[in-house]
């Protein structure tokens, strides 16, 4: 028996021709996660790389987001099978893995997300919405989203190898790390001509290989622009920046 998890597949969402606006969580609070998940995001990502969130906190936040029916993704700190498998066992519907620079690294990442014969993920799901755990076995390999971060010059040089990785569903670009790698200042708004040109090349290559292009953006306007250009998932800042931006506007109105 399946209890609603069919709606929690980003791969199914994409296969239906939809594009996603993604919320991003760095605050280690289930209350913050619940508030964000009740808004009109298509997907929510829990950031355990730069967010102040440990494994236990991430599981609680996954539970909270799941109660709203939203698709839950997690960004892991690194290409570490321990973190990847723990977060999947906790109920994440997809993994975003940072700093994938080679095809070999991408194969390692994807393998940790898939059960045999497609990968080497260990069996032991703790939090799954299936009465029969074996139903999850079939669901997981068909629905767990594997999203590799392409955010360095090295990754761009090896992009064809990365994109040809069997089982890779999507790539995710962080403009700030990409800019740093290209010798420029970090800028989540991607205003540099060099960064813009690189982003366009990444997207075109991803589409060539049937891999979904995703992007972190610095504003709602930027997210809308890049969705219109064919990016299939755009994240808008993160909960910390949204809190700061909202508070700054309120303070300005109160003091001016």
RAMOFEN-V948753 format. One record per run of one state. SS is the DSSP state (H for helix, E for strand, L for the rest). FROM is the first residue (numbers start at 1). TO is the last residue. If there is no record, write none. Layout:
ss->SS from->FROM to->TO
ss->SS from->FROM to->TO
This chain:
ss->L from->1 to->1
ss->E from->2 to->2
ss->L from->3 to->4
ss->H from->5 to->7
ss->L from->8 to->9
ss->H from->10 to->15
ss->L from->16 to->19
ss->E from->20 to->25
ss->L from->26 to->29
ss->H from->30 to->37
ss->L from->38 to->42
ss->E from->43 to->47
ss->L from->48 to->54
ss->H from->55 to->66
ss->L from->67 to->70
ss->E from->71 to->76
ss->L from->77 to->80
ss->H from->81 to->89
ss->L from->90 to->93
ss->E from->94 to->97
ss->L from->98 to->102
ss->H from->103 to->113
ss->L from->114 to->129
ss->E from->130 to->130
ss->L from->131 to->132
ss->H from->133 to->143
ss->L from->144 to->144
ss->E from->145 to->149
ss->L from->150 to->152
ss->H from->153 to->157
ss->L from->158 to->158
ss->H from->159 to->163
ss->L from->164 to->169
ss->E from->170 to->173
ss->L from->174 to->174
ss->H from->175 to->181
ss->L from->182 to->192
ss->H from->193 to->208
ss->L from->209 to->211
ss->E from->212 to->217
ss->L from->218 to->219
ss->H from->220 to->228
ss->L from->229 to->232
ss->E from->233 to->236
ss->L from->237 to->238
ss->H from->239 to->255
ss->L from->256 to->256
